[in-house]
Amino acid sequence: MRRPLSLLLLSAVALTAAGCSRNRNVPVELAPSRTTASGVNTYLWRAAIDTLSFAPLLTADSNGGVIVTDWYANPSAPGERVKLTVSILDQDLRADALRVAASRQVNQGGQWVDAPVAGATVQKLEDIILTRARDIRRGTVAG
């Protein structure tokens, strides 16, 4: 059952990596980490939206820094679905300014039943978003 979720994560990595690979030169200066007056970091916000673009969005509140997806089923694993919530907690581009929560369900006899999510899945999504945010920040200075 965890293999389809791994496929979902790999597809998110591939989509994110496709947008990140163009700018590998690290600039001497970095753009400021605080970028908005709304309380959330713009780079983290943009990176989270990019990373979750494979799933339909239910809520995307840039002022509150919360993104909630609808249930998403990978076409190669229709008996499993996930729902993701990303919270951006600060204006700084830091690992502790980001929180990802995931819910997973499996179809058993026509009923969706809650199932555990591997902790590594949530950690990997956080890492993807943070890496993408850093790349966007670097691109802002270099561009």
Stockholm file with secondary structure:
# STOCKHOLM 1.0

chainA/1-143         MRRPLSLLLLSAVALTAAGCSRNRNVPVELAPSRTTASGVNTYLWRAAIDTLSFAPLLTADSNGGVIVTDWYANPSAPGERVKLTVSILDQDLRADALRVAASRQVNQGGQWVDAPVAGATVQKLEDIILTRARDIRRGTVAG
#=GR chainA/1-143 SS CHHHHHHHHHHHHHHHHHHHTTCCCCCSSCCCSCCCSSSSCHHHHHHHHHHGGGSCEEEEETTTTEEEECCBCCTTCTTEEEEEEEEECCSSCCGGGEEEEEEEEEEETTEEEEECCCHHHHHHHHHHHHHHHHHHHHHHHHC
#=GC SS_cons         CHHHHHHHHHHHHHHHHHHHTTCCCCCSSCCCSCCCSSSSCHHHHHHHHHHGGGSCEEEEETTTTEEEECCBCCTTCTTEEEEEEEEECCSSCCGGGEEEEEEEEEEETTEEEEECCCHHHHHHHHHHHHHHHHHHHHHHHHC
//
